[in-house]
Amino acid sequence: MLLIHSPPPPKFGSNPPGTGAQMQPSAPGRPWGLAPVLFLLLAALHTAAAQKNGINIYSLSVDSKVSSRFAHTVVTSRVVNRASVMQEATFQVELPKRAFITNFSIVDRSLAWLAEARHPHPGPCTESCIQVIGGVTYPGNIKEKAAAQEQYSAAVARGESAGLVKASGRKTEQFQVSVSVAPAAKVTFELVYEELLKRCLGAYELLLKVQPQQLVKHLQMDIHIFEPQGISFLETESTFMTNELADALTVSQNKTKAHIQFKPTLSQQMSPGQQDTVLDGNFIVRYDVHRTISGGSIQIESGYFVHYFAPEGLPTIPKNVIFVIDKSGSMSGRKIEQTQEALIKILDDLSPNDQFNLVSFSGEAAQWKPLLVPASAENVNQARSYAASIQTQGGTNINDAVLLAARLLDSANQKELLPEGSASLIILLTDGDPTMGETNPARIQKNVKEAIDGQYSLFCLGFGFDVSLAFLEKLALDNGGLTRRIYEDSDSTLQLQDFYQEVANPLLTVVTFEYPSNAVEEVSRDNFRLLFKGSEIVVAGKLRDQSPEVLSAKVRGQLRMQNITFQTESSVAEQENEFQNPKYIFHSFMERLWAYLTIQQLLEQMISASNAEKQALETRALNLSLHYSFVTPLTSMVVTKPEGKEWSEVAEKPVETKNKHKNFYLAGPSGKTPSDLGRAGPQGPLNPPHPYPLMAGKSRLPDMLLESAKTASPPGQLPASLRPGPLLVLVSQPALPTLGTSAAVPAGIQAPAVILMLPRQSVDRLCVDIKHSQGPMKLLSDPDQGVEVTAQYETEKARFSWIEVTFKNPQLQVRAIPEHVVVTRNRRNSAYKWKETLFSVIPGVKLTMDKAGLLLLSSPDRVTIGLLPWDGPGEGLRLLLRDTHRFSSRVGGTLGQFYQDVLWGPPATADDSKRMLRVQGLEYSATRLLKLDYQEGSPGTEISCWSVEL
C-alpha cells in the first residue's frame, strides 16, 4: 500500500469551447440575474500518454442543439496513433448529473464496436440496437441494471479486463473508456447525451470544459439554440479565453435563434513561446427567454406538448422560515465559520414582511426565541449576534431539532400569527448522520413527516460527505422540499447563500395545471407545492389522436390573500410548424423531452413512495428508460465483444453515496486516474497492465519513489513494498494562491495602497497611502458612470481586506478578497480564484483576468477598473484605474476627489521633494518618494512618485 500526493488533474480533450466576443444580445440592458441559465456539458478527451507518446487528436467537435430547453449533445473526437507501437487512448466526457447518455460508439479501421443507447434512425430503440460499422456488426444493449451486471460479471470471470464506466464531480458525472490503437490506425469516439435544462435563479447555463492537452488541427464547437418564446438575453464566459482566442468565437442571434461557434486555429491555440495549448478551462453560455404574466408557453411537436410556466411580474409572498443549524463537534472550525458567515448574510436578506426563528442543535435542540419574530432591523441584528456566538460541541440529534422547528410553526399557526397566504419553510443544515436521540433514519423520516403533515416545506443541506444524502433526500421529498450537498471548499459560504436565494422568494403556493381530458393523456406531474422566483415549472404530455385544433390550459395557484387562475392556449398546427428547421431541431425531440421528464419525476417519486407504490413506479421508469434508450439509475449500457475478444464495458448512471468524494481513493484495476477511483461497483483484475501507470506522459509515482522503484526491483516490477493490493492514493486539495511571494526588488521600497493616473494634470501620477481608516471606505462614486467602489482597509496590516465594485447597469457586483473574487448578479454568486484566467462578455461590461491575477472590468464608454492580488513588497489587494478621462464632473469619494480640479503648489524652497496640493477645499502634503509600481504585476517597477497620506 502506497501513500502519495496526486499529480495534476488529468488533462482532457474532447470539447472545443470559448467565450464571449462579437455578441449581439437582444436585450443589452438586461441584468445578468434576470436570465435563466442553460446548463449543458463538460466534455473532455484524455489521451493516456498525450501526443508525445504517439496519440494525436486531429479532430475534436461538439455539436449541441438546444430546442425549447431540451439539449441534444454530440461529442466527437478523432485520434491517430503516430507511434510505431500499440498505444492506448482514453476518452473522457464530463456531463451534467441530470443528463442521460443515449449513445456511444468507437470506430476503428480494423476494429468496430458499438455501445448504442439510442437508435441511429428515427424512432425509439428496442432493447438491442445494432449498427453496422465497416462491415462488422456488434450489438450494443441498454439493459436492466441487474441483467447488465450479470453480463459484466461473466466478462470478469472469463478474465477479460472489464470495467464500469462512471464517476462524479460537483455538478457532473464522468464517462470514460479506453481503447488500444494500432500503429498508424485512426479511431473515432462519439458520445451522445440529452438533458432538459433547468431554470435556476433566473438562468439556464451551458457549461463546457475544454482541456485537450495538445494542439488540435480541427477543433470546433457549435451550439444552436431555438426558443419559440424568443431569446431575451445571451452571454458568454470563459476561464481560458484570451483576446487572441476571442477572435475565434462568433455569436449570432435573432429573435428566436442563436448560434455560438468556437473554431480556433492552431496558432490561436498555442501558448506564447511554447508548443502547448492554452485551451484549459470552462466555457459557459447563459441565456433567457421572453416571459409574460400569462399562463406560460405551450409548445407542440410530433404529437407531444410541453408547458413552461414562469410568469413575470408577480409579487413575492411573505415567508415564515426557521433555520435549523447543526452545531455538533464535527461542525467545528471552518465549517461553522462558513455557516455563520452565510447565515448572517441570509438574515440581512430577509424581507420586513417575513417571520423567522433559529434552532441550533447538537445532542439537544434549542430555539433562539420562543416564537417566530418579524424580520425587523432590531430582530435581525439580535439574530446576527446569536448566530455569531454559536459554539460547536456534542453529537447530532436531527430528530428533535426538526420536530422543534415544526412545533414552532404549529404554535404560530394555532395562535394565528402566520400571515394568511404566506409560505412556511424549514431549512436544515447538518454535516453528519444522527448520533443522539432517535438515530434510526426510517423512524426520523416517519416522525418528521407526521409532524409537518403537509403544512410546511423542508429543505435539507448536507455539509460535506459524512452525511447520508439519501437520508436527507427522502426527508426533504417527503415534505415538499429538496436536498443539496454543500461541498467543503473556499466557496461553501457562497453555496449556502445561493441555495437560500433559490427559495427566498416564493411567488405562488398550491400550483395545479389543468388540461381538457379529451385532448391530452400521459401527462407528467401537474401539481406543485411552491413556485419560486427565478425558477420554472415544466409539464409535458401526449396529445390524443382526436385532440382539438387548439390546446388550452389553466394554471391555478394561491397568491398571498387570493386564488389566481392563469389561462393560455396554443394552436396545434402553428406550433407544429415552429419546429421544422433541422439545423436547430433534432427529430421527435419533444417526445424524448416528455420521456426524460417523466423518468426523472418517477425516480424522484420512488424515494418517498411506500414499498407497494415503489415497485409500480420503478417498473414504469425502467420500461421508459429501455424504450427510449436512456442510461438511468435503473439501466446500464453494455458492450461485450464476441467470445475470446478482449473486454467488456458497462456504463451506469452513478448514484451518490456517503463518503464518495473523500480526499482519498482506492485505485482501480488499470492505473486509472484519481477521478475514476473509489467508485461503487465491481473491480476488474488487480494486476495493472503496465508496471508504472502513466498519465499525460508522466508516472503517477513521485520522482523519488519512481527512482527507488527503478533501482530496487527487477525490470517491469514494482518493489515489494509498493506492489498492489489496491493502490491507495491520497489526494490533497490544491492550495489557494497566497499573497506575499518573495521577489527580487529593491530593499525597503514598497508598493503604495493605490496609484492614481491623473490625465490632463501637471502631475500625471499620484501614489496614495492610507494611514487612517475606520470601517468601509467609499473610494469612488460616479453617478454618471453608474459605478461605485468601496473597500475595507486594515491600517495595522497596511492592506485592503476587501474591495467591492458595484455597477448600476448592468446590475453587477464584484467583490475581491485575498482568496478569490466573487461576481454577483441578481442573487447569483460566482467565485473565481486569483490567477485563473477569466473572459466574460455581458451587455455593458467585459470581465477579464490573466494568469498574473489582474482582473479588469471594462466598457467602451466607462473607466476601466482593475483589481490585483499583489504579492510583492507591501503585499495585498490593489486597485487600478485606467481611462480615467472618462470620469464625469460628479465623481467623488476618497480617491475620486483627485479627479476633480487639483491645485498643485510649487515645491518647497527648503526641500523640493515636498509640495502641497489642494482639492475641494482640502489641503494635502505630497512627498516625492521611490515606490513600486504594481500595475503590471510582481515584482513591480521602481518609480519616483508624488505620494500623499490619507
Helices and strands as residue ranges (DSSP letters): G 32-34, E 42-47, G 51-53, E 55-67, E 70-81, E 87-96, E 100-108, E 112-116, E 128-133, E 136-144, H 145-157, E 163-165, E 172-181, E 186-196, E 204-210, E 218-226, E 231-238, H 243-246, E 249-253, E 257-262, H 266-269, E 281-289, E 297-301, E 304-309, E 319-326, G 329-331, H 334-348, E 355-361, E 365-367, E 373-374, H 377-388, H 398-414, E 423-430, H 441-452, E 457-463, H 469-477, E 483-486, H 492-503, E 506-514, E 520-521, E 527-532, E 537-543, E 550-559, E 562-571, H 572-578, H 589-608, H 611-627, E 635-640, E 648-652, E 664-666, G 674-676, E 694-695, E 698-699, H 703-712, G 720-722, E 728-730, E 754-757, E 765-769, E 777-782, E 787-794, E 799-807, E 812-816, E 820-825, E 828-833, E 838-842, E 845-849, E 855-858, E 864-870, E 876-882, G 884-886, G 896-899, E 902-904, E 914-919, E 922-933, E 941-949
